[in-house]
Amino acid sequence: MTTPTSSNPAAASEEFQLTAPPSPLRELWRDFRRNKGAVVGLALVITYLLLAIFANVVAPHSPIEQYRDAILTPPSWEEGGSLDFLLGTDAVGRDMLSRLIFGTRLSLSIGLISVTLSLSIGIVLGLTAAFAGGKIETAIMRLMDVLLALPSLLLAVAVIAILGPGLANAMYAIAIVRLPGFVRLTRATAISELSKDYVLASRIAGAGKLRLMFITVLPNCLAPLIVQATLGFSTAILDAAALGFLGLGAQPPTPEWGSMLSGALEFIQRAWWVVSLPGIAILFAVLAFNLMGDGLRDALDPKLKR
């Protein structure tokens, strides 16, 4: 008895040919772009990043140069506006567009540095609590509970009251405020990974504790941490603006969105652009990072993939 063979070997080979799986980055982008709001947020974030990087090229004027003959000039599309100042000028004649562009660089720098600090320290403390257990874990987590019990803005103000007002101290204060979230998330994710077989296999193979923490377990904890860091970026921008508004962050004449709002309150009725434009910049920056964070959460969490 003979077995039937295909009359076309090329068609048979194509029929049974296996396609290679997509790369992780391509799969991430495929899942990410399904969320249209996340794509819009990513586009806004890229726009803000380009403005921050090329601020010296894009900005038409210096952010601190004062034009005494153009104080509170309205935007160019309003009656009395000047084409030299597309978004008008502030109370001392500084170009609003230039200050907003340079404020983008400053606000994104504050968010990046503060989130990086809190994420790095949070990973170390979270992994230490998960692996050490006992009194060390209890001490770390009770300290985080104390920080969480205080309102975030009040805690930031208290830290700056100790360190003194200034841009660098505002970054440290924001990093401390955001620290508990990263510690708790890292600990919870690491504990869920410790019971898995690959960790047990690494222990049997003789891996040390530091290797287990940072080489074996940490890469499998990064997905939720990336999402948390993205969402924390928007919160850091809000905190920086709040501290600047209170006069505890960046000090004048530094072009920072919160301090720009603080110095423009008295002109809210007769020069709307001085107050509204920094607020709009903060609004779209926070919205962009929140939308992008939601998209990353949906793309990185297997339970939320469609």
Secondary structure, 3 states (H helix, E strand, C coil): CCCCCCCCHHHHHHHCCCCCCCCHHHHHHHHHCCCHHHHHHHHHHHHHHHHHHCHHHHCCCCCCCCCHHHCCCCCCCCCCCCCCCCCCECCCCCEHHHHHHHHHHHHHHHHHHHHHHHHHHHHHHHHHHHHHCHHHHHHHHHHHHHHHHCCHHHHHHHHHHHHCCCHHHHHHHHHHHHHHHHHHHHHHHHHHHHCCHHHHHHHHCCCCHHHHHHHHHHHHHHHHHHHHHHHHHHHHHHHHHHHHHCCCCCCCCCCCHHHHHHCCHHHCCCCHHHHHHHHHHHHHHHHHHHHHHHHHHHHHCHHHCC
